[in-house]
Amino acid sequence: MIDLTPTEDQLSFQRTAREFLADRVIPFRAEWDRRESVDVGIVKELGEMGFLGMTVPERLGGTECDYQTYAMAMEELGWADSAVRGIVSVSLGLVTKSILAYGSVAQQEEWIPQLADGSILGCFGLTEPGTGSDAGSLIARAERHGSDYVISGTKTFITNGTWAEVCLMFARTGMPGPRGVSAFLVPLNTPGVTRHEVKGKLGLRGQATAELTFDSVRVPATALLGEEGHGFAVAMSALDRGRVSIAASCVGIIRACVEQAVEYSQQRQQFGRPLASFQLVQQLIAGMAVDAEAARGLVRLATDLMSRGESFGTQASMAKYFASEAAVRASNDAIQVYGGYGFVDEFPVQKLMRDARVMTLYEGTSQIQQLLIGRALTGVNAFI
């Protein structure tokens, strides 16, 4: 039997993270949500706390730890504010770790120390206006011109897009389909790059989300991450890790829903007694609490496989699918406990619901996760 009980070091880190977030994030999250922008100064603080360098070697400026500790950090960030969690998940989980896994020594030394300490942020340029789940059909192109590549195309719904200094950008260098895709590290101050911030989102409103346009952007061949034509593999590897991160953050959302519903139900009086005394209210709270534990268990199974260097893609999909759907259920039930008060932004449960909803969409929709799980179980590919 695998013992996934947190160690004292892991619990100590969790307590430190919770204290930091309770002081520097929770008091401001409603304001950031209303103005649709978190305080950019929080990025450097996240770096100083070690959030942006977790699981990265110390020689590159990182905070060496295991994947379970990383998942615990993502849970705390999801508990505090999913908009802030997204900053970390994308810059560290999708960009920094991809450079660590596929980058040359020069690329690692150039980018990772700055990303790990919060001096700069990274963004992940995969999704296009016409290409979401079908990532192998992207149309952005990178053509070889001597010792350079010239990149043209548009990317959308890019987290950190208006704040990031470097984009892990995916473009077609060859044949149609996944095998023609390559990955590039593109500095976003390069001539030809324009950014347009996406406003009016349902959730994650404080997170900087952008549309990026690359108009004949010239980068040296040394910007290629990994080998030409291997970009799709880079992207899928990053998304597997990202799904574990999202699942962990959804555990944090569910936990916040439980805490808020319990506190409110104990204080709110109806029919001469607290809401907590009503059986159907307890049923709602019990369902949330069970989902939190079940989702956390799936996350820990995935992180155990990651720590042992074993294949974890199917477990990542299971964790992401279950936890994201459970977060939507929990936030909806928490609003039900609050009644009409849950519908206004004076109370946090409505924000939890709005933030939870996107978790079933990005880094692979719930339907995509079901197909990935089904393929692993049956050996039959339902994508084609």
C-alpha positions as CSV (number, residue, x, y, z in Angstrom):
1,M,0.0,0.0,0.0
2,I,1.3,3.5,-0.9
3,D,1.6,5.8,2.1
4,L,0.6,9.2,0.9
5,T,0.3,10.8,4.4
6,P,2.0,14.2,4.3
7,T,5.3,14.5,6.1
8,E,5.9,17.1,8.8
9,D,8.0,19.2,6.3
10,Q,5.2,19.2,3.8
11,L,2.7,20.2,6.5
12,S,5.0,22.9,7.7
13,F,5.3,24.3,4.1
14,Q,1.5,24.1,3.8
15,R,1.0,26.1,7.0
16,T,3.5,28.8,5.9
17,A,1.8,29.0,2.5
18,R,-1.7,29.3,4.1
19,E,-0.5,32.1,6.4
20,F,1.0,34.0,3.5
21,L,-2.1,33.7,1.3
22,A,-4.4,34.6,4.2
23,D,-2.4,37.8,4.7
24,R,-1.5,38.8,1.1
25,V,-4.2,37.4,-1.1
26,I,-7.5,36.7,0.7
27,P,-8.1,40.3,1.9
28,F,-7.7,41.6,-1.6
29,R,-9.3,38.9,-3.8
30,A,-12.7,40.5,-4.0
31,E,-11.2,43.9,-5.0
32,W,-9.0,42.2,-7.6
33,D,-12.0,40.4,-9.0
34,R,-14.0,43.5,-9.4
35,R,-11.3,45.5,-11.1
36,E,-10.3,42.5,-13.2
37,S,-6.6,42.6,-12.2
38,V,-4.6,41.2,-9.3
39,D,-1.8,43.4,-7.9
40,V,1.1,42.7,-10.2
41,G,3.4,43.1,-7.1
42,I,2.2,39.7,-5.9
43,V,4.3,38.0,-8.6
44,K,7.6,38.9,-7.0
45,E,6.2,37.9,-3.6
46,L,5.2,34.5,-5.0
47,G,8.7,34.2,-6.2
48,E,10.2,35.1,-2.9
49,M,8.0,32.5,-1.1
50,G,9.2,29.8,-3.5
51,F,5.9,29.2,-5.3
52,L,7.3,29.9,-8.7
53,G,10.3,27.6,-8.4
54,M,8.8,24.5,-6.8
55,T,10.4,21.2,-8.0
56,V,13.1,23.2,-9.9
57,P,16.7,22.4,-9.0
58,E,18.4,24.8,-6.6
59,R,21.3,25.3,-9.1
60,L,18.8,27.0,-11.4
61,G,17.3,29.1,-8.6
62,G,14.5,26.8,-7.7
63,T,12.9,25.4,-4.6
64,E,13.6,21.7,-4.7
65,C,10.6,19.7,-3.4
66,D,8.5,16.7,-4.3
67,Y,5.4,16.7,-6.4
68,Q,3.1,16.1,-3.4
69,T,4.4,19.3,-1.9
70,Y,3.7,21.1,-5.2
71,A,0.2,19.8,-5.2
72,M,-0.4,20.9,-1.7
73,A,0.8,24.4,-2.7
74,M,-1.7,24.4,-5.6
75,E,-4.4,23.4,-3.3
76,E,-3.6,26.3,-1.0
77,L,-3.6,28.7,-4.0
78,G,-6.9,27.4,-5.2
79,W,-8.3,27.8,-1.7
80,A,-7.2,31.4,-1.5
81,D,-7.7,32.7,-5.1
82,S,-7.7,30.7,-8.3
83,A,-6.7,33.8,-10.3
84,V,-3.4,33.9,-8.4
85,R,-3.1,30.1,-8.7
86,G,-3.2,30.4,-12.5
87,I,-0.3,32.7,-12.5
88,V,1.8,30.1,-10.8
89,S,0.4,27.1,-12.7
90,V,1.1,28.5,-16.1
91,S,4.5,30.2,-15.5
92,L,5.9,27.4,-13.4
93,G,3.9,24.3,-14.4
94,L,3.6,24.8,-18.1
95,V,6.6,27.0,-19.1
96,T,9.4,26.6,-16.5
97,K,9.0,22.8,-16.3
98,S,8.9,22.5,-20.0
99,I,12.2,24.3,-20.3
100,L,13.6,22.1,-17.6
101,A,12.5,19.0,-19.4
102,Y,13.3,19.9,-23.0
103,G,15.5,23.0,-23.0
104,S,19.2,23.2,-23.8
105,V,21.6,24.1,-21.0
106,A,21.7,27.7,-22.5
107,Q,17.9,28.0,-22.5
108,Q,17.7,26.7,-18.9
109,E,20.3,29.1,-17.7
110,E,18.8,32.0,-19.5
111,W,15.2,31.6,-18.5
112,I,14.7,29.4,-15.5
113,P,16.4,31.5,-12.7
114,Q,14.3,34.6,-13.7
115,L,11.1,32.6,-13.9
116,A,11.8,30.8,-10.6
117,D,12.3,34.0,-8.6
118,G,9.4,35.9,-10.1
119,S,11.6,38.4,-11.9
120,I,9.7,37.5,-15.1
121,L,6.6,35.4,-16.0
122,G,6.0,32.9,-18.8
123,C,2.9,32.2,-20.8
124,F,1.8,29.1,-22.8
125,G,0.9,29.9,-26.4
126,L,-1.1,26.9,-27.6
127,T,-4.8,27.8,-28.0
128,E,-5.8,29.6,-31.2
129,P,-9.1,31.3,-32.1
130,G,-10.1,28.3,-34.3
131,T,-8.2,25.6,-32.4
132,G,-8.9,24.5,-28.8
133,S,-9.3,20.8,-28.0
134,D,-7.8,19.9,-31.4
135,A,-4.4,21.2,-30.6
136,G,-2.8,19.2,-33.4
137,S,-4.5,21.3,-36.0
138,L,-3.1,24.7,-35.1
139,I,-2.4,27.0,-38.0
140,A,0.3,29.4,-36.6
141,R,3.4,28.9,-38.7
142,A,7.1,29.2,-38.2
143,E,9.2,29.2,-41.4
144,R,13.0,28.7,-41.4
145,H,14.9,31.6,-42.9
146,G,18.6,30.9,-42.7
147,S,19.6,30.9,-39.1
148,D,16.2,32.3,-37.9
149,Y,12.6,31.3,-37.8
150,V,9.8,33.7,-38.8
151,I,6.6,33.1,-36.8
152,S,3.1,34.3,-37.8
153,G,-0.2,33.5,-36.1
154,T,-2.6,34.3,-33.3
155,K,-3.0,32.8,-29.9
156,T,-6.0,33.4,-27.6
157,F,-7.0,32.9,-24.0
158,I,-3.4,33.1,-23.0
159,T,-3.0,33.3,-19.2
160,N,-0.3,35.8,-18.1
161,G,-0.3,37.0,-21.7
162,T,-0.1,40.8,-21.0
163,W,2.4,40.4,-18.1
164,A,4.7,37.7,-19.4
165,E,8.2,38.3,-20.8
166,V,8.5,35.0,-22.6
167,C,5.9,32.8,-24.4
168,L,6.3,29.1,-25.0
169,M,4.7,29.3,-28.4
170,F,3.6,26.4,-30.6
171,A,3.7,26.8,-34.4
172,R,3.6,24.6,-37.4
173,T,7.0,24.0,-39.1
174,G,6.0,21.0,-41.2
175,M,3.3,18.6,-42.3
176,P,-0.3,18.9,-41.2
177,G,-1.2,17.2,-37.9
178,P,0.7,16.9,-34.6
179,R,4.0,15.9,-36.1
180,G,4.3,19.2,-37.9
181,V,4.3,21.3,-34.7
182,S,7.3,22.8,-33.0
183,A,7.8,24.7,-29.8
184,F,9.6,28.1,-29.4
185,L,10.7,30.4,-26.6
186,V,9.7,33.8,-27.9
187,P,10.5,36.9,-25.9
188,L,7.4,39.1,-26.0
189,N,9.3,42.3,-26.5
190,T,10.3,41.0,-30.0
191,P,9.1,43.3,-32.9
192,G,5.9,42.0,-34.4
193,V,4.3,40.8,-31.2
194,T,1.1,42.6,-30.1
195,R,-1.1,41.9,-27.1
196,H,-4.8,42.5,-26.5
197,E,-6.1,41.8,-23.0
198,V,-9.3,39.7,-22.8
199,K,-11.8,41.3,-20.4
200,G,-15.3,40.4,-19.3
201,K,-14.6,36.8,-18.3
202,L,-17.0,34.9,-16.1
203,G,-14.3,33.8,-13.7
204,L,-10.6,34.2,-13.0
205,R,-11.3,37.8,-13.6
206,G,-8.1,39.0,-11.8
207,Q,-5.9,36.9,-14.0
208,A,-4.2,38.6,-17.0
209,T,-5.6,36.8,-20.1
210,A,-4.7,37.9,-23.6
211,E,-4.8,37.4,-27.3
212,L,-1.3,37.4,-28.8
213,T,-0.6,38.2,-32.4
214,F,2.7,37.3,-34.1
215,D,3.2,39.2,-37.3
216,S,6.4,37.9,-39.0
217,V,8.2,37.7,-35.7
218,R,11.8,36.7,-36.2
219,V,13.6,34.6,-33.6
220,P,17.0,32.8,-33.8
221,A,17.0,29.0,-34.3
222,T,18.2,28.7,-30.7
223,A,14.7,29.7,-29.7
224,L,13.5,26.3,-30.7
225,L,12.6,24.2,-27.6
226,G,13.5,20.6,-28.2
227,E,13.6,19.2,-31.7
228,E,11.7,20.5,-34.7
229,G,8.5,18.6,-35.1
230,H,8.4,17.6,-31.5
231,G,6.3,20.5,-30.2
232,F,3.1,18.6,-29.8
233,A,4.8,16.1,-27.4
234,V,6.1,19.1,-25.4
235,A,2.6,20.5,-25.2
236,M,1.0,17.2,-24.2
237,S,3.6,16.6,-21.5
238,A,3.0,20.1,-20.1
239,L,-0.7,19.6,-20.1
240,D,-0.4,16.3,-18.2
241,R,1.4,18.1,-15.5
242,G,-1.0,21.0,-15.7
243,R,-4.0,18.7,-15.2
244,V,-2.6,17.6,-11.8
245,S,-2.1,21.2,-10.9
246,I,-5.7,22.1,-11.8
247,A,-7.0,19.1,-9.9
248,A,-5.1,20.1,-6.8
249,S,-6.4,23.7,-7.1
250,C,-9.9,22.4,-7.4
251,V,-9.5,20.5,-4.1
252,G,-8.7,24.0,-2.7
253,I,-11.9,25.4,-4.2
254,I,-14.0,22.6,-2.7
255,R,-12.3,23.0,0.6
256,A,-13.1,26.7,0.6
257,C,-16.8,25.9,-0.3
258,V,-17.0,23.6,2.7
259,E,-15.5,26.1,5.1
260,Q,-17.7,28.9,3.8
261,A,-20.9,26.8,3.9
262,V,-20.2,25.4,7.4
263,E,-19.4,28.9,8.8
264,Y,-22.5,30.5,7.3
265,S,-24.8,27.6,8.2
266,Q,-23.8,27.8,11.8
267,Q,-24.4,31.6,12.0
268,R,-27.5,32.0,9.8
269,Q,-30.9,31.5,11.6
270,Q,-34.1,30.4,9.9
271,F,-37.3,29.1,11.5
272,G,-35.7,29.8,14.9
273,R,-32.6,27.7,14.5
274,P,-29.3,27.6,12.6
275,L,-29.2,26.4,9.0
276,A,-26.7,23.8,10.1
277,S,-29.4,22.0,12.0
278,F,-31.4,21.2,8.8
279,Q,-30.9,17.8,7.3
280,L,-30.8,18.9,3.7
281,V,-28.2,21.6,4.5
282,Q,-26.0,18.9,6.2
283,Q,-26.5,16.7,3.1
284,L,-25.1,19.5,0.9
285,I,-22.1,20.1,3.1
286,A,-21.4,16.3,3.5
287,G,-21.3,15.9,-0.3
288,M,-18.8,18.7,-0.7
289,A,-16.5,17.3,2.0
290,V,-16.6,13.8,0.5
291,D,-15.7,15.2,-2.9
292,A,-12.8,17.1,-1.4
293,E,-11.3,14.0,0.1
294,A,-11.9,11.9,-3.0
295,A,-10.4,14.5,-5.3
296,R,-7.4,14.9,-3.0
297,G,-6.8,11.2,-3.1
298,L,-6.8,11.2,-6.9
299,V,-4.3,14.0,-6.9
300,R,-2.0,12.2,-4.5
301,L,-2.1,9.0,-6.6
302,A,-1.0,11.1,-9.7
303,T,1.7,12.9,-7.8
304,D,3.0,9.6,-6.4
305,L,3.4,8.3,-10.0
306,M,5.1,11.6,-11.0
307,S,7.5,11.3,-8.0
308,R,8.5,7.8,-9.0
309,G,9.0,8.7,-12.7
310,E,6.2,6.5,-13.9
311,S,3.5,7.3,-16.5
312,F,0.8,9.4,-14.9
313,G,-1.2,10.8,-17.8
314,T,-4.4,8.7,-17.2
315,Q,-4.3,9.4,-13.5
316,A,-3.9,13.1,-14.3
317,S,-7.0,13.0,-16.5
318,M,-8.9,11.2,-13.8
319,A,-7.9,13.7,-11.2
320,K,-8.6,16.7,-13.4
321,Y,-12.0,15.3,-14.6
322,F,-13.3,14.4,-11.2
323,A,-11.9,17.4,-9.2
324,S,-13.1,20.1,-11.7
325,E,-16.6,18.7,-12.0
326,A,-16.7,18.3,-8.2
327,A,-15.6,21.9,-7.7
328,V,-18.5,23.1,-9.9
329,R,-20.9,21.0,-7.8
330,A,-19.5,22.2,-4.5
331,S,-19.6,25.8,-5.4
332,N,-23.2,25.5,-6.7
333,D,-24.2,23.8,-3.4
334,A,-22.4,26.4,-1.3
335,I,-24.5,29.1,-3.0
336,Q,-27.6,27.0,-2.2
337,V,-26.6,27.0,1.5
338,Y,-26.2,30.8,1.4
339,G,-29.5,31.3,-0.5
340,G,-29.9,34.8,-2.0
341,Y,-26.8,36.1,-0.2
342,G,-24.7,33.6,-2.2
343,F,-25.7,35.5,-5.4
344,V,-24.0,38.7,-4.5
345,D,-20.2,39.5,-4.4
346,E,-20.3,40.5,-0.7
347,F,-19.8,36.8,0.0
348,P,-17.0,34.7,-1.6
349,V,-19.1,31.7,-2.7
350,Q,-20.2,33.3,-6.0
351,K,-16.6,33.9,-7.0
352,L,-15.8,30.3,-6.1
353,M,-18.5,29.2,-8.5
354,R,-17.3,31.5,-11.3
355,D,-13.7,30.4,-10.9
356,A,-14.6,26.7,-10.7
357,R,-16.5,26.7,-14.0
358,V,-13.5,27.2,-16.2
359,M,-11.7,24.3,-14.6
360,T,-13.8,22.0,-16.6
361,L,-12.8,23.7,-19.8
362,Y,-9.1,24.6,-20.0
363,E,-6.1,22.2,-20.3
364,G,-8.5,19.7,-21.8
365,T,-12.3,19.8,-21.3
366,S,-14.1,17.2,-19.2
367,Q,-15.1,15.5,-22.4
368,I,-11.5,15.3,-23.6
369,Q,-10.5,13.8,-20.2
370,Q,-13.2,11.2,-20.6
371,L,-11.9,10.3,-24.0
372,L,-8.3,10.0,-22.8
373,I,-9.4,7.8,-19.9
374,G,-11.5,5.7,-22.2
375,R,-8.7,5.3,-24.7
376,A,-6.4,4.1,-21.9
377,L,-8.9,1.6,-20.7
378,T,-10.1,0.2,-24.0
379,G,-7.1,0.7,-26.3
380,V,-9.5,2.4,-28.8
381,N,-8.9,5.9,-29.9
382,A,-12.2,7.8,-30.1
383,F,-10.5,11.0,-31.4
384,I,-10.4,9.7,-35.0
